[in-house]
């Protein structure tokens, strides 16, 4: 814990590690169900990755949380700043959209942080989940885990059918086949055959 009583997480990195990142909507609310909002999140991810020298290896957007598999290109990446660069601009845009519509969701997502201070909270507070992966099998398992989340949740029958995932990209010729998704780079090395 830091001096404000908030939970802190140290992000560790070894060169060559990939990071499996998970972050959630505040109070697990299903806020990622609007396609326009998911497109905005895709743009926010693209912008953040360009500014932080990272490659997006795999992703899935679920109704209340996001999984990203990230390949940092720097020896000492700042994963916390990358996440902030995704979440903050996106949250700001959503708040502006809601305010322009007079949507009551603004009030529902505004929390009392401390006496006299309220804040709009789209994302759950804290750093989310960050797991380092270096072994090829662990990385391939993480990609499968990410891609099959919508199937396990009963959202689709086949992983490739979930629009908001990189599963179809992996099943295709590895081209960005959906302009609504962030730019997927995949792995820097070829997947070995079993």
Phi, psi and omega in degrees: 000146176265185185294343179269358180088001180275144178292134177241148178233133177269128177268118179263150178211135170243138178309132182097342178292143166259158180240124172268112184251138175228130174221149191239156172290152182305132179053030178057027177293143179277079183263348182259057180243352180264124182301323179295322178292322179292325175296319177298321178296320177302315180295322179295321178295313179304312182297317181296318182292325178296322181280349184236016176045063177226153175252138175271119183266318180202157179203160166207137172256124174251169185304329183234002176201171185230140171242131175231140170249119192243136176245098180291142179263344179268153180294328181231074182290154178251086185298322179298321179288326175298311179299318178298322179290339173277307191287314187295309180296323179296310180302318178300314180298318179296317179300317180297319177299314181296318178297319181295334179267350186067033184286130180294349178298333177302312181295320180296327181267003177264125184241155175276108180283318178198170181307126178082001182227115175250154180215143173283126183232098175277317183262148175300140180295150177105176188276358183074202183248136180221115179239127178279139179228132178231328181284138182306315182296321178295321179294315179295322177295321178295319178299314178299316180302312180299312184292330184266001176304313180296329177291312180298330179279352181079019180280330178212165178274325182236140182305320182295343182278349179275111184303322190266053183208160176270006183303314180296325179300317180292328180279345181268200177273024176062042173250152176290102186267351180229111182293348179278347180267157173297161180290121182260130180259333184076193182279153177279353180232157180286143176285127180282147180284144179290000000 
